[in-house]
């Protein structure tokens, strides 16, 4: 007998257990139509084998960013994986095994080398946006300032919004394009209205660096900037505290006890590092100069030199490495503090799921390029 091996959780059981009344005839009619639609899109078992038998590296991605063994559901805006298999043979078990192997392949895919680092240059102090957009509730761009939406702006936005879907970034509401020249600041995030709406963020990307940089650095930078957004959202801190803060403080911010950054601070910065960094900033006059000195003093404490700039950059660089390094790379890394910072994110189920989702999206983007 044929079984539709469906990796989308169907909630039909809720209709059977909810105890509510409904018309049996209408329900069956709707169900038949629904499953007819599913069956029409499902792959035959032999088709699934043909796609996966040549190796996972050869699997293509279509214009909807779906693997060729998935189909695009326009109603949910999702890629769906369904395979028709025979329960009376080992077909369904083989589908399960192959799909698990594919997930393991994604987990162990290398997206950067162990000594990878981003070149962070320039300052955002004197940067002016060329184009600015509002990100509406449908995750589409509405022009606020500058020329009409051009192909370059849309390409940058499309890649970012796919890599980091809107469900992960509810506080990102503005997007901008700028340039400060090649190989300076590639991208940055900032609060658009620090006084009235400190939890609302915007992302700005340098279009010249987008065209000249390799995509590895571009995607790594976007993941780094995203780490700032989710670690500084209003569920994580009090932007204007008027009390003695006993947890991590940065500028006017008091982080909550169980916030990502306060826990990161408690584990890696609270003892000698925080005070040493503070004294270096006072002595040398800037966090950038203090970061060089701090990294020279504690090179095994940081995943990159830029991570030593301050605790916010340390968190963002460490999360970037957490996403981009494969499981094998992380497991085979030296057992030093910088590796412990990467493993730190495994303490949070939601961040583990986030890593899987971003890596899957990254794989699809790489196959599209």
C-alpha positions as CSV (number, residue, x, y, z in Angstrom):
1,X,0.0,0.0,0.0
2,X,1.2,3.5,-0.8
3,X,2.1,5.9,2.1
4,X,2.7,9.6,1.7
5,X,5.9,10.2,3.7
6,X,5.2,13.8,4.7
7,X,7.6,15.9,6.7
8,X,5.1,18.6,7.3
9,X,3.1,18.0,10.5
10,X,-0.5,17.7,9.7
11,X,-2.8,18.8,12.5
12,X,-5.8,16.8,11.4
13,X,-5.7,14.9,14.7
14,X,-6.8,18.1,16.4
15,X,-10.1,17.8,14.6
16,X,-10.6,14.4,16.0
17,X,-9.8,15.2,19.5
18,X,-11.1,18.7,20.0
19,X,-14.7,17.6,20.8
20,X,-16.3,20.1,18.5
21,X,-19.1,19.4,16.2
22,X,-18.7,19.6,12.4
23,X,-20.4,18.4,9.3
24,X,-18.9,15.0,8.4
25,X,-19.7,15.3,4.8
26,X,-18.1,18.7,4.4
27,X,-15.1,17.6,6.4
28,X,-14.5,14.5,4.2
29,X,-14.9,16.5,1.1
30,X,-12.4,19.1,2.2
31,X,-10.0,16.3,3.3
32,X,-10.2,14.5,0.0
33,X,-9.4,17.7,-1.9
34,X,-6.6,18.5,0.5
35,X,-4.9,15.1,0.1
36,X,-5.4,15.1,-3.7
37,X,-3.4,18.4,-3.7
38,X,-0.7,16.8,-1.6
39,X,-0.5,13.7,-3.7
40,X,-0.2,15.6,-6.9
41,X,3.0,17.3,-5.6
42,X,4.6,14.3,-3.9
43,X,7.6,12.7,-5.4
44,X,7.6,9.1,-6.5
45,X,10.1,7.0,-4.5
46,X,12.1,6.3,-7.7
47,X,12.3,10.1,-8.4
48,X,13.6,10.7,-4.9
49,X,16.3,8.1,-5.4
50,X,17.3,9.5,-8.8
51,X,17.7,13.0,-7.3
52,X,19.8,11.9,-4.3
53,X,21.8,9.0,-5.8
54,X,24.3,11.3,-7.5
55,X,25.4,12.8,-4.2
56,X,24.0,15.7,-2.1
57,X,26.4,18.2,-3.6
58,X,24.7,17.8,-7.0
59,X,21.2,18.5,-5.7
60,X,19.9,21.7,-7.3
61,X,17.9,24.6,-5.9
62,X,15.1,26.3,-7.9
63,X,14.1,30.0,-8.1
64,X,11.9,29.5,-4.9
65,X,15.0,28.3,-3.0
66,X,13.6,24.8,-2.8
67,X,15.7,21.7,-3.2
68,X,14.7,19.7,-6.3
69,X,13.2,17.0,-4.0
70,X,10.9,19.6,-2.5
71,X,8.0,21.6,-3.9
72,X,7.0,25.2,-3.2
73,X,3.7,25.8,-1.4
74,X,2.6,29.3,-2.3
75,X,0.0,29.3,0.5
76,X,2.5,28.9,3.3
77,X,5.5,30.3,1.4
78,X,7.4,27.2,2.3
79,X,9.3,24.4,0.7
80,X,7.7,21.0,1.4
81,X,9.3,17.6,1.2
82,X,6.9,14.6,0.4
83,X,7.7,11.2,-1.0
84,X,5.3,8.5,-2.0
85,X,6.7,5.2,-0.6
86,X,5.4,1.7,-0.1
87,X,4.9,0.7,3.5
88,X,5.0,-3.0,2.7
89,X,8.6,-2.8,1.5
90,X,11.6,-0.9,2.9
91,X,10.9,2.2,0.7
92,X,9.7,4.5,3.5
93,X,12.6,3.4,5.8
94,X,15.0,4.2,3.0
95,X,13.5,7.6,2.5
96,X,13.9,8.3,6.3
97,X,17.6,7.1,6.2
98,X,18.5,9.2,3.1
99,X,16.8,12.3,4.5
100,X,18.7,11.9,7.8
101,X,21.9,11.5,5.9
102,X,21.1,14.7,4.1
103,X,20.5,16.6,7.4
104,X,23.9,15.2,8.6
105,X,25.5,16.4,5.4
106,X,24.2,19.9,6.1
107,X,25.4,19.8,9.7
108,X,28.9,18.9,8.6
109,X,29.2,21.2,5.6
110,X,32.2,23.5,5.8
111,X,31.3,27.1,5.0
112,X,34.5,28.7,6.3
113,X,38.0,27.7,7.2
114,X,39.1,27.6,10.8
115,X,41.3,30.7,10.4
116,X,38.5,32.8,8.7
117,X,38.0,36.3,9.8
118,X,36.1,39.3,8.6
119,X,38.0,42.5,7.7
120,X,36.1,45.2,9.8
121,X,37.2,48.6,8.7
122,X,35.9,52.1,8.8
123,X,33.4,53.9,11.1
124,X,29.7,54.3,10.7
125,X,29.8,57.8,12.3
126,X,30.0,59.7,8.9
127,X,28.0,57.2,6.8
128,X,25.0,58.5,4.9
129,X,22.4,56.2,3.4
130,X,21.9,56.4,-0.3
131,X,18.6,54.6,-0.2
132,X,16.4,53.7,2.8
133,X,13.4,51.4,2.9
134,X,10.7,50.4,5.5
135,X,10.2,46.7,5.9
136,X,6.5,46.1,5.9
137,X,4.5,43.3,7.6
138,X,4.8,41.1,4.5
139,X,8.6,41.5,4.6
140,X,8.6,43.7,1.5
141,X,10.4,46.9,1.0
142,X,8.7,50.3,0.8
143,X,10.9,53.2,-0.4
144,X,11.4,56.0,2.2
145,X,14.3,57.9,0.8
146,X,16.4,57.9,-2.4
147,X,15.8,56.6,-5.9
148,X,13.5,53.8,-6.9
149,X,14.2,50.3,-5.8
150,X,16.9,49.1,-8.2
151,X,18.1,45.6,-9.0
152,X,21.1,45.9,-6.8
153,X,19.1,46.8,-3.7
154,X,16.6,44.1,-4.3
155,X,19.4,41.5,-4.8
156,X,21.0,42.4,-1.5
157,X,17.7,42.4,0.3
158,X,16.5,39.1,-1.3
159,X,19.7,37.3,-0.2
160,X,19.6,38.7,3.3
161,X,15.8,38.1,3.8
162,X,16.2,34.5,2.7
163,X,19.3,33.9,4.8
164,X,17.7,35.4,7.9
165,X,13.9,35.0,7.5
166,X,11.5,37.5,9.0
167,X,10.4,35.1,11.7
168,X,13.9,35.4,13.3
169,X,14.1,39.2,13.2
170,X,10.8,40.9,14.2
171,X,12.6,44.0,15.4
172,X,14.3,44.7,12.1
173,X,12.1,47.3,10.4
174,X,14.4,49.3,8.2
175,X,16.9,48.5,5.4
176,X,19.4,50.9,3.8
177,X,22.1,51.0,1.1
178,X,25.3,53.1,1.5
179,X,28.9,53.1,0.5
180,X,32.1,54.2,2.2
181,X,34.3,52.7,-0.5
182,X,35.5,49.2,-1.2
183,X,36.9,47.2,1.7
184,X,35.7,49.5,4.4
185,X,32.4,48.9,6.4
186,X,30.5,46.1,4.6
187,X,27.4,46.3,6.7
188,X,26.1,47.5,10.1
189,X,23.0,47.5,12.3
190,X,21.8,50.4,14.4
191,X,18.8,51.7,16.3
192,X,16.9,54.1,14.1
193,X,15.3,56.0,16.9
194,X,17.2,55.5,20.1
195,X,14.9,57.7,22.2
196,X,11.4,56.7,21.2
197,X,11.8,53.2,19.8
198,X,15.2,51.8,20.9
199,X,14.0,48.2,20.1
200,X,13.5,49.0,16.4
201,X,16.6,48.3,14.2
202,X,17.8,48.9,10.7
203,X,20.4,47.1,8.6
204,X,22.6,48.9,6.1
205,X,24.8,47.3,3.5
206,X,27.6,48.8,1.3
207,X,26.7,48.0,-2.3
208,X,30.3,48.3,-3.5
209,X,31.5,45.7,-1.0
210,X,28.5,43.5,-2.0
211,X,29.7,43.5,-5.6
212,X,33.4,43.2,-4.8
213,X,33.5,40.9,-1.8
214,X,33.3,37.2,-2.1
215,X,29.9,35.8,-0.9
216,X,31.5,33.9,2.0
217,X,32.5,37.2,3.7
218,X,29.2,38.8,2.8
219,X,27.0,36.0,4.4
220,X,29.3,35.9,7.4
221,X,28.9,39.6,7.9
222,X,25.1,39.4,7.7
223,X,25.1,36.6,10.3
224,X,27.4,38.7,12.6
225,X,25.0,41.7,12.3
226,X,22.0,39.5,12.9
227,X,23.6,38.3,16.2
228,X,23.5,42.0,17.3
229,X,19.8,42.3,16.5
230,X,18.6,39.2,18.4
231,X,20.9,39.7,21.4
232,X,19.9,43.4,21.8
233,X,16.1,43.1,21.4
234,X,13.9,44.3,24.2
235,X,13.3,40.9,25.7
236,X,17.0,40.8,26.5
237,X,17.6,44.1,28.3
238,X,16.2,47.3,29.8
239,X,17.2,50.2,27.5
240,X,16.7,52.9,30.2
241,X,17.2,51.5,33.6
242,X,16.9,53.8,36.7
243,X,18.1,51.4,39.3
244,X,21.4,49.7,40.4
245,X,22.0,47.1,37.7
246,X,23.6,44.0,39.1
247,X,24.0,42.3,35.7
248,X,25.9,43.3,32.6
249,X,25.7,47.0,31.7
250,X,26.6,48.5,28.3
251,X,26.2,52.3,28.0
252,X,22.7,52.9,29.3
253,X,21.5,49.3,28.9
254,X,21.0,46.8,31.7
255,X,20.8,43.2,30.5
256,X,18.4,40.8,32.2
257,X,19.8,38.0,34.3
258,X,19.0,35.2,31.8
259,X,19.7,37.3,28.6
260,X,22.2,35.8,26.1
261,X,24.7,38.5,26.7
262,X,24.6,38.5,30.5
263,X,25.1,34.7,30.5
264,X,27.9,35.1,28.0
265,X,29.4,37.8,30.2
266,X,29.1,35.7,33.4
267,X,30.9,32.8,31.7
268,X,33.6,34.6,29.8
269,X,34.1,38.2,30.7
270,X,33.1,38.8,34.3
271,X,36.4,38.0,36.0
272,X,39.6,39.6,34.8
273,X,38.7,40.2,31.2
274,X,36.0,42.9,31.7
275,X,38.1,45.0,34.0
276,X,41.2,44.6,31.9
277,X,39.3,45.7,28.8
278,X,37.8,48.7,30.6
279,X,41.2,49.9,31.8
280,X,42.7,49.5,28.3
281,X,39.9,51.6,26.8
282,X,40.6,54.3,29.3
283,X,44.4,54.2,28.7
284,X,44.3,53.9,24.9
285,X,41.3,56.0,24.2
286,X,39.3,53.7,21.9
287,X,37.8,50.2,21.9
288,X,39.5,49.4,18.6
289,X,43.0,50.0,20.0
290,X,42.0,48.3,23.3
291,X,40.9,45.3,21.2
292,X,44.3,44.9,19.6
293,X,46.0,44.9,23.0
294,X,43.4,42.6,24.5
295,X,43.7,40.1,21.7
296,X,47.5,40.1,21.9
297,X,47.3,39.4,25.6
298,X,44.6,36.6,25.3
299,X,44.7,35.3,21.7
300,X,43.1,31.9,22.6
301,X,40.1,33.7,24.2
302,X,38.7,35.1,20.9
303,X,37.5,33.5,17.7
304,X,38.9,36.5,15.7
305,X,40.9,39.6,16.5
306,X,37.8,41.8,16.0
307,X,36.0,39.8,18.7
308,X,38.3,41.4,21.3
309,X,36.8,44.9,20.5
310,X,34.1,44.5,23.2
311,X,31.7,42.0,24.6
312,X,29.0,42.8,21.9
313,X,31.4,42.1,19.1
314,X,32.8,39.0,20.9
315,X,29.3,37.6,21.1
316,X,28.5,38.4,17.5
317,X,31.7,36.9,16.1
318,X,31.3,33.8,18.3
319,X,27.8,33.3,17.0
320,X,28.9,33.8,13.5
321,X,31.5,31.0,13.9
322,X,28.8,28.8,15.7
323,X,26.7,29.0,12.5
324,X,29.4,28.8,9.9
325,X,31.7,26.1,11.3
326,X,30.6,22.5,10.8
327,X,30.0,20.2,13.6
328,X,33.3,18.4,12.8
329,X,35.2,21.6,12.8
330,X,33.8,22.6,16.2
331,X,34.4,19.1,17.7
332,X,38.0,19.0,16.4
333,X,38.9,22.6,17.6
334,X,41.4,23.0,20.4
335,X,39.7,23.0,23.8
336,X,40.4,26.7,24.5
337,X,38.2,29.6,25.6
338,X,37.3,30.7,22.0
339,X,35.9,27.2,21.3
340,X,34.0,27.2,24.6
341,X,32.4,30.5,23.4
342,X,31.2,28.7,20.2
343,X,29.8,25.8,22.1
344,X,28.1,28.2,24.5
345,X,25.2,28.7,22.1
346,X,24.3,25.0,22.3
347,X,22.9,25.8,25.7
348,X,19.8,27.3,24.0
349,X,17.5,25.1,22.0
350,X,16.1,28.1,20.0
351,X,19.6,29.0,18.9
352,X,20.4,25.4,17.9
353,X,17.3,25.5,15.7
354,X,18.3,28.9,14.4
355,X,21.7,27.6,13.4
356,X,20.1,24.7,11.5
357,X,17.7,27.0,9.7
358,X,20.4,29.5,8.7
359,X,22.8,26.8,7.5
360,X,20.1,25.2,5.4
361,X,19.3,28.6,3.9
362,X,23.1,29.2,3.3
363,X,23.4,26.0,1.5
364,X,20.6,26.9,-0.8
365,X,22.1,30.4,-1.5
366,X,25.4,28.8,-2.3
367,X,23.8,26.4,-4.7
368,X,22.0,29.3,-6.4
369,X,25.2,31.4,-6.9
